[in-house]
């Protein structure tokens, strides 16, 4: 039986496990965010900025990504 069909039926018996299973099986696998992060890092880590500290680069990436939500 498929987990996505089993857990809704078994949620009465195992409510905690059912919630965990819902989170696990409900997540969509995607590489889009990882690819986007590499793209952002590549656009910031150009030859004239190759001496950037990695911590500073991380802060720049977070700032750039958070601009979308403001």
PyMOL Python script that loads the backbone (N, CA, C, O; Angstrom):
from pymol import cmd

cmd.read_pdbstr("""\
ATOM      1  N   UNK A   1       0.847  -1.178   0.000  1.00  0.00           N
ATOM      2  CA  UNK A   1       0.000   0.000   0.000  1.00  0.00           C
ATOM      3  C   UNK A   1       0.893   1.243   0.000  1.00  0.00           C
ATOM      4  O   UNK A   1       1.938   1.276   0.649  1.00  0.00           O
ATOM      5  N   UNK A   2       0.464   2.239  -0.727  1.00  0.00           N
ATOM      6  CA  UNK A   2       1.219   3.488  -0.815  1.00  0.00           C
ATOM      7  C   UNK A   2       1.156   4.251   0.502  1.00  0.00           C
ATOM      8  O   UNK A   2       0.100   4.308   1.132  1.00  0.00           O
ATOM      9  N   UNK A   3       2.277   4.838   0.927  1.00  0.00           N
ATOM     10  CA  UNK A   3       2.281   5.584   2.184  1.00  0.00           C
ATOM     11  C   UNK A   3       1.276   6.735   2.207  1.00  0.00           C
ATOM     12  O   UNK A   3       0.690   7.036   3.247  1.00  0.00           O
ATOM     13  N   UNK A   4       1.083   7.372   1.060  1.00  0.00           N
ATOM     14  CA  UNK A   4       0.145   8.493   1.014  1.00  0.00           C
ATOM     15  C   UNK A   4      -1.300   8.048   1.203  1.00  0.00           C
ATOM     16  O   UNK A   4      -2.158   8.864   1.541  1.00  0.00           O
ATOM     17  N   UNK A   5      -1.576   6.778   0.992  1.00  0.00           N
ATOM     18  CA  UNK A   5      -2.917   6.241   1.230  1.00  0.00           C
ATOM     19  C   UNK A   5      -3.017   5.594   2.610  1.00  0.00           C
ATOM     20  O   UNK A   5      -4.077   5.607   3.236  1.00  0.00           O
ATOM     21  N   UNK A   6      -1.901   5.027   3.078  1.00  0.00           N
ATOM     22  CA  UNK A   6      -1.902   4.341   4.366  1.00  0.00           C
ATOM     23  C   UNK A   6      -2.054   5.303   5.541  1.00  0.00           C
ATOM     24  O   UNK A   6      -2.878   5.078   6.428  1.00  0.00           O
ATOM     25  N   UNK A   7      -1.253   6.383   5.549  1.00  0.00           N
ATOM     26  CA  UNK A   7      -1.208   7.238   6.717  1.00  0.00           C
ATOM     27  C   UNK A   7      -2.511   7.965   7.024  1.00  0.00           C
ATOM     28  O   UNK A   7      -2.827   8.123   8.203  1.00  0.00           O
ATOM     29  N   UNK A   8      -3.279   8.412   6.053  1.00  0.00           N
ATOM     30  CA  UNK A   8      -4.575   8.996   6.421  1.00  0.00           C
ATOM     31  C   UNK A   8      -5.484   7.996   7.144  1.00  0.00           C
ATOM     32  O   UNK A   8      -6.249   8.382   8.028  1.00  0.00           O
ATOM     33  N   UNK A   9      -5.404   6.718   6.773  1.00  0.00           N
ATOM     34  CA  UNK A   9      -6.226   5.699   7.430  1.00  0.00           C
ATOM     35  C   UNK A   9      -5.679   5.364   8.817  1.00  0.00           C
ATOM     36  O   UNK A   9      -6.453   5.086   9.734  1.00  0.00           O
ATOM     37  N   UNK A  10      -4.356   5.386   8.980  1.00  0.00           N
ATOM     38  CA  UNK A  10      -3.732   4.994  10.242  1.00  0.00           C
ATOM     39  C   UNK A  10      -3.538   6.165  11.205  1.00  0.00           C
ATOM     40  O   UNK A  10      -2.998   5.980  12.296  1.00  0.00           O
ATOM     41  N   UNK A  11      -3.965   7.355  10.822  1.00  0.00           N
ATOM     42  CA  UNK A  11      -3.712   8.524  11.668  1.00  0.00           C
ATOM     43  C   UNK A  11      -4.419   8.440  13.013  1.00  0.00           C
ATOM     44  O   UNK A  11      -3.955   9.027  13.991  1.00  0.00           O
ATOM     45  N   UNK A  12      -5.539   7.716  13.077  1.00  0.00           N
ATOM     46  CA  UNK A  12      -6.218   7.536  14.362  1.00  0.00           C
ATOM     47  C   UNK A  12      -5.416   6.691  15.331  1.00  0.00           C
ATOM     48  O   UNK A  12      -5.425   6.945  16.536  1.00  0.00           O
ATOM     49  N   UNK A  13      -4.723   5.691  14.816  1.00  0.00           N
ATOM     50  CA  UNK A  13      -3.912   4.811  15.661  1.00  0.00           C
ATOM     51  C   UNK A  13      -2.556   5.424  16.016  1.00  0.00           C
ATOM     52  O   UNK A  13      -2.058   5.254  17.129  1.00  0.00           O
ATOM     53  N   UNK A  14      -1.977   6.129  15.066  1.00  0.00           N
ATOM     54  CA  UNK A  14      -0.627   6.674  15.234  1.00  0.00           C
ATOM     55  C   UNK A  14      -0.611   8.161  14.855  1.00  0.00           C
ATOM     56  O   UNK A  14      -0.039   8.519  13.826  1.00  0.00           O
ATOM     57  N   UNK A  15      -1.217   9.017  15.651  1.00  0.00           N
ATOM     58  CA  UNK A  15      -1.328  10.422  15.249  1.00  0.00           C
ATOM     59  C   UNK A  15       0.013  11.138  15.085  1.00  0.00           C
ATOM     60  O   UNK A  15       0.181  11.931  14.159  1.00  0.00           O
ATOM     61  N   UNK A  16       0.958  10.867  15.969  1.00  0.00           N
ATOM     62  CA  UNK A  16       2.267  11.530  15.856  1.00  0.00           C
ATOM     63  C   UNK A  16       3.026  11.062  14.623  1.00  0.00           C
ATOM     64  O   UNK A  16       3.586  11.872  13.885  1.00  0.00           O
ATOM     65  N   UNK A  17       3.041   9.771  14.408  1.00  0.00           N
ATOM     66  CA  UNK A  17       3.723   9.244  13.219  1.00  0.00           C
ATOM     67  C   UNK A  17       3.046   9.726  11.946  1.00  0.00           C
ATOM     68  O   UNK A  17       3.708   9.981  10.941  1.00  0.00           O
ATOM     69  N   UNK A  18       1.723   9.849  11.994  1.00  0.00           N
ATOM     70  CA  UNK A  18       0.997  10.314  10.810  1.00  0.00           C
ATOM     71  C   UNK A  18       1.386  11.746  10.465  1.00  0.00           C
ATOM     72  O   UNK A  18       1.514  12.087   9.289  1.00  0.00           O
ATOM     73  N   UNK A  19       1.575  12.586  11.481  1.00  0.00           N
ATOM     74  CA  UNK A  19       1.998  13.968  11.211  1.00  0.00           C
ATOM     75  C   UNK A  19       3.404  14.012  10.628  1.00  0.00           C
ATOM     76  O   UNK A  19       3.684  14.800   9.724  1.00  0.00           O
ATOM     77  N   UNK A  20       4.280  13.170  11.143  1.00  0.00           N
ATOM     78  CA  UNK A  20       5.648  13.104  10.607  1.00  0.00           C
ATOM     79  C   UNK A  20       5.613  12.608   9.160  1.00  0.00           C
ATOM     80  O   UNK A  20       6.280  13.167   8.289  1.00  0.00           O
ATOM     81  N   UNK A  21       4.840  11.568   8.915  1.00  0.00           N
ATOM     82  CA  UNK A  21       4.735  11.018   7.559  1.00  0.00           C
ATOM     83  C   UNK A  21       4.160  12.047   6.599  1.00  0.00           C
ATOM     84  O   UNK A  21       4.572  12.127   5.442  1.00  0.00           O
ATOM     85  N   UNK A  22       3.203  12.835   7.085  1.00  0.00           N
ATOM     86  CA  UNK A  22       2.607  13.869   6.225  1.00  0.00           C
ATOM     87  C   UNK A  22       3.661  14.886   5.810  1.00  0.00           C
ATOM     88  O   UNK A  22       3.688  15.320   4.658  1.00  0.00           O
ATOM     89  N   UNK A  23       4.528  15.267   6.744  1.00  0.00           N
ATOM     90  CA  UNK A  23       5.599  16.214   6.411  1.00  0.00           C
ATOM     91  C   UNK A  23       6.594  15.607   5.435  1.00  0.00           C
ATOM     92  O   UNK A  23       7.048  16.272   4.504  1.00  0.00           O
ATOM     93  N   UNK A  24       6.931  14.336   5.654  1.00  0.00           N
ATOM     94  CA  UNK A  24       7.927  13.689   4.791  1.00  0.00           C
ATOM     95  C   UNK A  24       7.377  13.445   3.398  1.00  0.00           C
ATOM     96  O   UNK A  24       8.015  13.795   2.406  1.00  0.00           O
ATOM     97  N   UNK A  25       6.203  12.849   3.318  1.00  0.00           N
ATOM     98  CA  UNK A  25       5.658  12.492   2.009  1.00  0.00           C
ATOM     99  C   UNK A  25       4.986  13.665   1.306  1.00  0.00           C
ATOM    100  O   UNK A  25       4.711  13.602   0.108  1.00  0.00           O
ATOM    101  N   UNK A  26       4.726  14.718   2.039  1.00  0.00           N
ATOM    102  CA  UNK A  26       4.108  15.898   1.434  1.00  0.00           C
ATOM    103  C   UNK A  26       5.112  16.856   0.819  1.00  0.00           C
ATOM    104  O   UNK A  26       4.733  17.774   0.092  1.00  0.00           O
ATOM    105  N   UNK A  27       6.395  16.648   1.107  1.00  0.00           N
ATOM    106  CA  UNK A  27       7.433  17.539   0.592  1.00  0.00           C
ATOM    107  C   UNK A  27       7.753  17.199  -0.860  1.00  0.00           C
ATOM    108  O   UNK A  27       7.949  16.037  -1.213  1.00  0.00           O
ATOM    109  N   UNK A  28       7.801  18.213  -1.673  1.00  0.00           N
ATOM    110  CA  UNK A  28       8.165  18.032  -3.072  1.00  0.00           C
ATOM    111  C   UNK A  28       9.680  18.154  -3.217  1.00  0.00           C
ATOM    112  O   UNK A  28      10.279  19.105  -2.714  1.00  0.00           O
ATOM    113  N   UNK A  29      10.284  17.219  -3.884  1.00  0.00           N
ATOM    114  CA  UNK A  29      11.713  17.285  -4.142  1.00  0.00           C
ATOM    115  C   UNK A  29      11.991  18.248  -5.286  1.00  0.00           C
ATOM    116  O   UNK A  29      11.368  18.161  -6.344  1.00  0.00           O
ATOM    117  N   UNK A  30      12.929  19.167  -5.071  1.00  0.00           N
ATOM    118  CA  UNK A  30      13.231  20.140  -6.107  1.00  0.00           C
ATOM    119  C   UNK A  30      14.664  20.627  -5.949  1.00  0.00           C
ATOM    120  O   UNK A  30      15.164  20.784  -4.835  1.00  0.00           O
ATOM    121  N   UNK A  31      15.295  20.854  -7.050  1.00  0.00           N
ATOM    122  CA  UNK A  31      16.643  21.395  -7.052  1.00  0.00           C
ATOM    123  C   UNK A  31      16.647  22.868  -7.439  1.00  0.00           C
ATOM    124  O   UNK A  31      17.704  23.490  -7.542  1.00  0.00           O
ATOM    125  N   UNK A  32      15.466  23.415  -7.651  1.00  0.00           N
ATOM    126  CA  UNK A  32      15.376  24.784  -8.150  1.00  0.00           C
ATOM    127  C   UNK A  32      16.004  25.772  -7.181  1.00  0.00           C
ATOM    128  O   UNK A  32      16.783  26.630  -7.598  1.00  0.00           O
ATOM    129  N   UNK A  33      15.682  25.670  -5.890  1.00  0.00           N
ATOM    130  CA  UNK A  33      16.235  26.611  -4.913  1.00  0.00           C
ATOM    131  C   UNK A  33      17.753  26.495  -4.823  1.00  0.00           C
ATOM    132  O   UNK A  33      18.447  27.507  -4.725  1.00  0.00           O
ATOM    133  N   UNK A  34      18.265  25.286  -4.854  1.00  0.00           N
ATOM    134  CA  UNK A  34      19.719  25.111  -4.793  1.00  0.00           C
ATOM    135  C   UNK A  34      20.383  25.720  -6.024  1.00  0.00           C
ATOM    136  O   UNK A  34      21.406  26.395  -5.910  1.00  0.00           O
ATOM    137  N   UNK A  35      19.810  25.485  -7.187  1.00  0.00           N
ATOM    138  CA  UNK A  35      20.364  26.052  -8.420  1.00  0.00           C
ATOM    139  C   UNK A  35      20.308  27.579  -8.380  1.00  0.00           C
ATOM    140  O   UNK A  35      21.243  28.253  -8.814  1.00  0.00           O
ATOM    141  N   UNK A  36      19.221  28.111  -7.865  1.00  0.00           N
ATOM    142  CA  UNK A  36      19.072  29.564  -7.769  1.00  0.00           C
ATOM    143  C   UNK A  36      20.126  30.135  -6.823  1.00  0.00           C
ATOM    144  O   UNK A  36      20.695  31.192  -7.096  1.00  0.00           O
ATOM    145  N   UNK A  37      20.388  29.449  -5.722  1.00  0.00           N
ATOM    146  CA  UNK A  37      21.408  29.921  -4.768  1.00  0.00           C
ATOM    147  C   UNK A  37      22.791  29.931  -5.398  1.00  0.00           C
ATOM    148  O   UNK A  37      23.557  30.874  -5.199  1.00  0.00           O
ATOM    149  N   UNK A  38      23.119  28.885  -6.161  1.00  0.00           N
ATOM    150  CA  UNK A  38      24.406  28.860  -6.853  1.00  0.00           C
ATOM    151  C   UNK A  38      24.490  29.988  -7.872  1.00  0.00           C
ATOM    152  O   UNK A  38      25.547  30.596  -8.039  1.00  0.00           O
ATOM    153  N   UNK A  39      23.400  30.269  -8.545  1.00  0.00           N
ATOM    154  CA  UNK A  39      23.382  31.342  -9.525  1.00  0.00           C
ATOM    155  C   UNK A  39      23.621  32.693  -8.860  1.00  0.00           C
ATOM    156  O   UNK A  39      24.379  33.521  -9.366  1.00  0.00           O
ATOM    157  N   UNK A  40      22.967  32.906  -7.725  1.00  0.00           N
ATOM    158  CA  UNK A  40      23.159  34.161  -6.984  1.00  0.00           C
ATOM    159  C   UNK A  40      24.601  34.272  -6.513  1.00  0.00           C
ATOM    160  O   UNK A  40      25.213  35.333  -6.633  1.00  0.00           O
ATOM    161  N   UNK A  41      25.150  33.185  -5.980  1.00  0.00           N
ATOM    162  CA  UNK A  41      26.540  33.206  -5.512  1.00  0.00           C
ATOM    163  C   UNK A  41      27.495  33.489  -6.658  1.00  0.00           C
ATOM    164  O   UNK A  41      28.444  34.255  -6.496  1.00  0.00           O
ATOM    165  N   UNK A  42      27.260  32.885  -7.809  1.00  0.00           N
ATOM    166  CA  UNK A  42      28.125  33.116  -8.968  1.00  0.00           C
ATOM    167  C   UNK A  42      28.061  34.556  -9.443  1.00  0.00           C
ATOM    168  O   UNK A  42      29.067  35.107  -9.890  1.00  0.00           O
ATOM    169  N   UNK A  43      26.892  35.168  -9.352  1.00  0.00           N
ATOM    170  CA  UNK A  43      26.781  36.560  -9.792  1.00  0.00           C
ATOM    171  C   UNK A  43      27.479  37.516  -8.827  1.00  0.00           C
ATOM    172  O   UNK A  43      27.873  38.613  -9.223  1.00  0.00           O
ATOM    173  N   UNK A  44      27.633  37.112  -7.571  1.00  0.00           N
ATOM    174  CA  UNK A  44      28.304  37.975  -6.589  1.00  0.00           C
ATOM    175  C   UNK A  44      29.798  37.698  -6.495  1.00  0.00           C
ATOM    176  O   UNK A  44      30.578  38.601  -6.194  1.00  0.00           O
ATOM    177  N   UNK A  45      30.198  36.476  -6.745  1.00  0.00           N
ATOM    178  CA  UNK A  45      31.587  36.076  -6.586  1.00  0.00           C
ATOM    179  C   UNK A  45      32.283  36.135  -7.938  1.00  0.00           C
ATOM    180  O   UNK A  45      32.708  35.114  -8.478  1.00  0.00           O
ATOM    181  N   UNK A  46      32.393  37.334  -8.469  1.00  0.00           N
ATOM    182  CA  UNK A  46      33.013  37.560  -9.776  1.00  0.00           C
ATOM    183  C   UNK A  46      34.510  37.847  -9.585  1.00  0.00           C
ATOM    184  O   UNK A  46      34.940  38.118  -8.464  1.00  0.00           O
ATOM    185  N   UNK A  47      35.303  37.793 -10.652  1.00  0.00           N
ATOM    186  CA  UNK A  47      36.762  37.954 -10.519  1.00  0.00           C
ATOM    187  C   UNK A  47      37.207  39.184  -9.727  1.00  0.00           C
ATOM    188  O   UNK A  47      38.180  39.105  -8.977  1.00  0.00           O
ATOM    189  N   UNK A  48      36.520  40.313  -9.876  1.00  0.00           N
ATOM    190  CA  UNK A  48      36.968  41.493  -9.133  1.00  0.00           C
ATOM    191  C   UNK A  48      36.539  41.450  -7.666  1.00  0.00           C
ATOM    192  O   UNK A  48      36.892  42.346  -6.899  1.00  0.00           O
ATOM    193  N   UNK A  49      35.789  40.433  -7.267  1.00  0.00           N
ATOM    194  CA  UNK A  49      35.381  40.255  -5.872  1.00  0.00           C
ATOM    195  C   UNK A  49      35.859  38.917  -5.315  1.00  0.00           C
ATOM    196  O   UNK A  49      35.313  38.446  -4.317  1.00  0.00           O
ATOM    197  N   UNK A  50      36.846  38.302  -5.921  1.00  0.00           N
ATOM    198  CA  UNK A  50      37.247  36.962  -5.499  1.00  0.00           C
ATOM    199  C   UNK A  50      37.923  36.923  -4.138  1.00  0.00           C
ATOM    200  O   UNK A  50      38.216  35.841  -3.631  1.00  0.00           O
ATOM    201  N   UNK A  51      38.174  38.072  -3.540  1.00  0.00           N
ATOM    202  CA  UNK A  51      38.751  38.081  -2.195  1.00  0.00           C
ATOM    203  C   UNK A  51      37.684  38.247  -1.112  1.00  0.00           C
ATOM    204  O   UNK A  51      38.013  38.475   0.051  1.00  0.00           O
ATOM    205  N   UNK A  52      36.414  38.134  -1.486  1.00  0.00           N
ATOM    206  CA  UNK A  52      35.345  38.249  -0.502  1.00  0.00           C
ATOM    207  C   UNK A  52      35.434  37.137   0.534  1.00  0.00           C
ATOM    208  O   UNK A  52      35.689  35.977   0.211  1.00  0.00           O
ATOM    209  N   UNK A  53      35.219  37.520   1.774  1.00  0.00           N
ATOM    210  CA  UNK A  53      35.143  36.553   2.858  1.00  0.00           C
ATOM    211  C   UNK A  53      33.855  35.746   2.676  1.00  0.00           C
ATOM    212  O   UNK A  53      32.822  36.309   2.314  1.00  0.00           O
ATOM    213  N   UNK A  54      33.906  34.440   2.923  1.00  0.00           N
ATOM    214  CA  UNK A  54      32.731  33.590   2.715  1.00  0.00           C
ATOM    215  C   UNK A  54      31.569  33.977   3.626  1.00  0.00           C
ATOM    216  O   UNK A  54      30.412  33.883   3.218  1.00  0.00           O
ATOM    217  N   UNK A  55      31.859  34.410   4.851  1.00  0.00           N
ATOM    218  CA  UNK A  55      30.785  34.858   5.743  1.00  0.00           C
ATOM    219  C   UNK A  55      30.091  36.093   5.176  1.00  0.00           C
ATOM    220  O   UNK A  55      28.867  36.209   5.232  1.00  0.00           O
ATOM    221  N   UNK A  56      30.883  37.013   4.630  1.00  0.00           N
ATOM    222  CA  UNK A  56      30.312  38.218   4.027  1.00  0.00           C
ATOM    223  C   UNK A  56      29.500  37.867   2.781  1.00  0.00           C
ATOM    224  O   UNK A  56      28.438  38.442   2.546  1.00  0.00           O
ATOM    225  N   UNK A  57      29.998  36.928   1.990  1.00  0.00           N
ATOM    226  CA  UNK A  57      29.264  36.479   0.807  1.00  0.00           C
ATOM    227  C   UNK A  57      27.924  35.868   1.208  1.00  0.00           C
ATOM    228  O   UNK A  57      26.908  36.106   0.555  1.00  0.00           O
ATOM    229  N   UNK A  58      27.923  35.091   2.267  1.00  0.00           N
ATOM    230  CA  UNK A  58      26.678  34.495   2.758  1.00  0.00           C
ATOM    231  C   UNK A  58      25.692  35.583   3.176  1.00  0.00           C
ATOM    232  O   UNK A  58      24.502  35.485   2.878  1.00  0.00           O
ATOM    233  N   UNK A  59      26.173  36.612   3.858  1.00  0.00           N
ATOM    234  CA  UNK A  59      25.305  37.720   4.270  1.00  0.00           C
ATOM    235  C   UNK A  59      24.755  38.463   3.062  1.00  0.00           C
ATOM    236  O   UNK A  59      23.592  38.867   3.058  1.00  0.00           O
ATOM    237  N   UNK A  60      25.576  38.644   2.046  1.00  0.00           N
ATOM    238  CA  UNK A  60      25.093  39.283   0.818  1.00  0.00           C
ATOM    239  C   UNK A  60      23.982  38.460   0.163  1.00  0.00           C
ATOM    240  O   UNK A  60      22.984  39.010  -0.301  1.00  0.00           O
ATOM    241  N   UNK A  61      24.165  37.145   0.131  1.00  0.00           N
ATOM    242  CA  UNK A  61      23.156  36.268  -0.473  1.00  0.00           C
ATOM    243  C   UNK A  61      21.854  36.316   0.307  1.00  0.00           C
ATOM    244  O   UNK A  61      20.776  36.350  -0.285  1.00  0.00           O
ATOM    245  N   UNK A  62      21.945  36.319   1.636  1.00  0.00           N
ATOM    246  CA  UNK A  62      20.739  36.390   2.463  1.00  0.00           C
ATOM    247  C   UNK A  62      20.024  37.714   2.237  1.00  0.00           C
ATOM    248  O   UNK A  62      18.799  37.753   2.122  1.00  0.00           O
ATOM    249  N   UNK A  63      20.787  38.790   2.172  1.00  0.00           N
ATOM    250  CA  UNK A  63      20.177  40.101   1.931  1.00  0.00           C
ATOM    251  C   UNK A  63      19.500  40.150   0.565  1.00  0.00           C
ATOM    252  O   UNK A  63      18.396  40.678   0.431  1.00  0.00           O
ATOM    253  N   UNK A  64      20.160  39.602  -0.439  1.00  0.00           N
ATOM    254  CA  UNK A  64      19.582  39.609  -1.787  1.00  0.00           C
ATOM    255  C   UNK A  64      18.302  38.776  -1.841  1.00  0.00           C
ATOM    256  O   UNK A  64      17.324  39.189  -2.464  1.00  0.00           O
ATOM    257  N   UNK A  65      18.298  37.610  -1.197  1.00  0.00           N
ATOM    258  CA  UNK A  65      17.114  36.749  -1.187  1.00  0.00           C
ATOM    259  C   UNK A  65      15.979  37.365  -0.376  1.00  0.00           C
ATOM    260  O   UNK A  65      14.813  37.220  -0.744  1.00  0.00           O
ATOM    261  N   UNK A  66      16.300  38.049   0.723  1.00  0.00           N
ATOM    262  CA  UNK A  66      15.253  38.620   1.562  1.00  0.00           C
ATOM    263  C   UNK A  66      14.593  39.835   0.906  1.00  0.00           C
ATOM    264  O   UNK A  66      13.483  40.208   1.283  1.00  0.00           O
ATOM    265  N   UNK A  67      15.259  40.453  -0.067  1.00  0.00           N
ATOM    266  CA  UNK A  67      14.641  41.583  -0.786  1.00  0.00           C
ATOM    267  C   UNK A  67      13.362  41.178  -1.491  1.00  0.00           C
ATOM    268  O   UNK A  67      12.485  42.017  -1.699  1.00  0.00           O
ATOM    269  N   UNK A  68      13.234  39.928  -1.861  1.00  0.00           N
ATOM    270  CA  UNK A  68      12.035  39.453  -2.553  1.00  0.00           C
ATOM    271  C   UNK A  68      10.798  39.514  -1.666  1.00  0.00           C
ATOM    272  O   UNK A  68       9.679  39.657  -2.159  1.00  0.00           O
ATOM    273  N   UNK A  69      11.004  39.405  -0.359  1.00  0.00           N
ATOM    274  CA  UNK A  69       9.882  39.295   0.559  1.00  0.00           C
ATOM    275  C   UNK A  69       9.549  40.611   1.263  1.00  0.00           C
ATOM    276  O   UNK A  69       8.616  40.670   2.065  1.00  0.00           O
ATOM    277  N   UNK A  70      10.298  41.646   0.970  1.00  0.00           N
ATOM    278  CA  UNK A  70      10.051  42.937   1.613  1.00  0.00           C
ATOM    279  C   UNK A  70       9.235  43.822   0.694  1.00  0.00           C
ATOM    280  O   UNK A  70       8.919  44.957   1.051  1.00  0.00           O
TER     281      UNK A  70
END
""", "prot")
cmd.dss("prot")
cmd.show_as("cartoon", "prot")
cmd.util.cbc("prot")
cmd.orient("prot")
